[in-house]
C-alpha cells in the first residue's frame, strides 16, 4: 500500500486480519526509515501499530473522539489520517508536529505534550455530549506509566461514578511484569468474559437471582476474579475490565474493542505491547535510549550525529557528574526526579548511589512536596526536573516549599528552547512563574564552571529554596573542578563601554562577549547570573543616560527585563532608552534551537543587530 496516498482511516473497515498484519509491517518499515532520517519518538510508535490500526477499524474518527495521552505515540494515527507525505518534515520548523496537533487534522481532537491528561480531557468530552449530539464514543489511550499520575487517577475515579457516560479507556501496558501463570489464567477469564454467549447468559442469570442476593453474588464473583487474576482494582472503581490482552494480536484487539464499544458501561481494555517492536535495537532497549532518537543508521543502530574531534557531553550529564561527585563525599542528600532518570542522565548516579535517588514516576507534584518534607527534617533534596514539567507543580513550589522556606534545590533542566519537541516542552515560562514567589532564589549560569559554583552555594550556604536553570546544549567533555568557590548572589560585569549596556544570562554570554570584542563595539556587558535577587549595586552603577538592553531566552512578561524595569521605576530613575529582547506572550513552535533563536532575533547576530541600532 502507498501510505502517502492514505487520506483517512475509512479504508480499514473492509480489511481482513491478514491485510492488517501486512499493513502493520509496512507502517513499521516506513517509521523506521523516516525516523532514521529525522529523529523522533521511535519505540513508543513501533509498539502501538496494531493497537492504533484496531482503534481506527473499530471506531469512527473523527466522530468518535480518539484521545492519545501525550501524543508522542501518535505517528501511526498521523499516517492513517493522511499525513504520511509530511513525515520528511517531522519535528522541524514549520513541519509536522511530533505530537498531535489540532491545527493539522480534524482527527486530532486533543493535543498535549505532558503526560496523564487524556482521562481528564475525555471526562470533559463525555459531559460535552449532553449538548453535542454529533460526538460519538470517547476513547482514551493511556500508558501504564501515565496511569500512575495523580490527575489520571483522579479522572479514573471520577468517571467511575458516572456509569451511563460510557468512557472507554485503553491502558497500553508496555512495562508491567505479570507472572506467567497469573497471566495465563487472566487471559482465560478475559476470553470467557468477552464471549457474547457468556455475557448474555450472565445478564440473564442476574435477572433470575432475587434482588436481595444480587449484591452478594456480585461480591463473590469480584473476589474470585480478584484472587485469580489480581485485577479487581478497576472493577472496584466501576469499570468493566478486559485484559491483559496481547496488544499485537488483531483478533484479541478487535474483539475487545468492539465489546467495549457495544457496552453501555465504563470499560477498560488493558493491552500489553512491546516498545520498539519490529526493530531489534529498540526492542532490546531497557533504559530508554530509543524512546526519542536522533537520526540513525538503520542496519547498525548507530546515531548519525557528527562529533567534532573533541567529544561533547550534555549539560544534563555534567550536572549529573556533579551530583555523583557530591555523593562520593558522603554528604547527606537525595536526588528526586519525576520519571526523568534517562532524560536527566542520572543513570550513573543510579548505579553508583541508587540509595540516594528517588524516582517518584510521573508525579511532579509529589516530587516537590516530598522534597519539602525531606528539607524540613534537615536533609537537602536536589529536585532534577525539566522546566516544562515544573509548571505542573506550581502550587507545590509556592505553598509547600517556598512558604516553608524549605531548603530545596531545583535543578531546572531544558531551560529555554528545546528543539523538536516544540511548544509543549519549551522551557520559557518558568522564570515569570518563579520570580514573583517569595523566598526563592533563581539563577542561571553562563557555563558549567559557573553552574558548579551556583550549585555549591545552593547546597552548602543557602538555607531556603533555590532554583538553578540550565539549557539543553552540549559542552566540551573534560574534567571540570567540582569544588569551586560558591558564588553568592551577585552579578558580573564582563566588558565595559560607554555605549549600550546589555544585561543577560546563560550560554549566550561568552559568544556575545567574543563578538562584541571582535567588532570593537563599546558595550557594557553584564552577566545577570542571579535572576532573583537582582544585584542592585550593579544596577545603580549603570549609566541610565545610555540605552539598556536586556536579553532573555524566556517570555518577557514577568521576566528579568520586567524586574529590572520595575526596579528603576520604583527608584524613580528615568532611563533614556530601555529595550527588552525575548519572547512575547506566545507558544514557540518546534524547530532547531539555533533556527528558532535566529527567527526571534535572540541569537548572537540578532542581539548584535539590536545593539548596533541603539549605538
Secondary structure, 3 states (H helix, E strand, C coil): CCHHHCCCHHHHHHCCHHHHHHHHHHHHHHHHHHHHHHCEECHHHHHCHHHHHHHHHHCCCCCCEEEECCCCCCHHHHHHCCCHHHHHHCCCCCCCCCCCCCCCCCCCCCCCCCCCCHHHHHHHHHHHCCCCCCCCCEEEEEEHHHHCCHHHHHHHHHHHCCHHHCCEEEEEECCCCCCHHHHHHHHHHHHHHHCHHHHHHHHHHHHHCCHHHHHHHHHHHHHHHHHHHCCHHHHHCCCEEEEEEECCCHHHHHHHHHHHHHCCCCEEEEEECCCCCCCHHHHCCCCCCCCEECCECCCCCCECCCCCCCCEEEHHHHHHHHHHHHHHCCCCEEEEECCCCCCCCCHHHHHHHHHHEEECCCCHHHHHHHHHHHHHCCCEEEEEEEHHHHHHHHHHHHHHHHCCCCCEEEEEECCECCCCCHHHCCECCHHHHHHCCCCCEEEECCCHHHHHHHHHHHHHCCCCCEEEECCCCEEECCCCCCCCCCCCCCCEEEECCCCEEEEECCCHHHHHHHHHHHCCCCEEEEECCEEECCCHHHHHHCCCCCCEEEEEEEECCCCHHHHHHHHHHHCCCCCCCEEEEEECCCCCCCCCHHHHHHHCCCCHHHHHHHHHHHC
